[in-house]
Amino acid sequence: MNNLCWEVFKKTGNIEAYLYLRDCENLHEETTEYMREIDIHDDNFEHPGDCT
């Protein structure tokens, strides 16, 4: 993604476009780091979040 950001900057000369794409990349990395999959069989439907 950094290469794409740099190519956009080189072609447009717009630093704001570069910074925007870079910030989007950083945000995407942070959110995927904290996301987790929840198995439907691993949760109690009467009390969500309680898998006991």
Contacts in CASP RR format, 6 or more apart in sequence:
PFRMAT RR
TARGET T0000
AUTHOR 0000-0000-0000
METHOD contacts of the structure
MODEL  1
MNNLCWEVFKKTGNIEAYLYLRDCENLHEETTEYMREIDIHDDNFEHPGD
CT
1 21 0 8 1.000
1 25 0 8 1.000
2 22 0 8 1.000
2 25 0 8 1.000
4 21 0 8 1.000
5 18 0 8 1.000
5 21 0 8 1.000
5 22 0 8 1.000
5 25 0 8 1.000
6 18 0 8 1.000
8 14 0 8 1.000
8 17 0 8 1.000
8 18 0 8 1.000
8 21 0 8 1.000
9 15 0 8 1.000
9 17 0 8 1.000
9 18 0 8 1.000
42 51 0 8 1.000
43 49 0 8 1.000
43 50 0 8 1.000
43 51 0 8 1.000
44 50 0 8 1.000
44 51 0 8 1.000
44 52 0 8 1.000
END
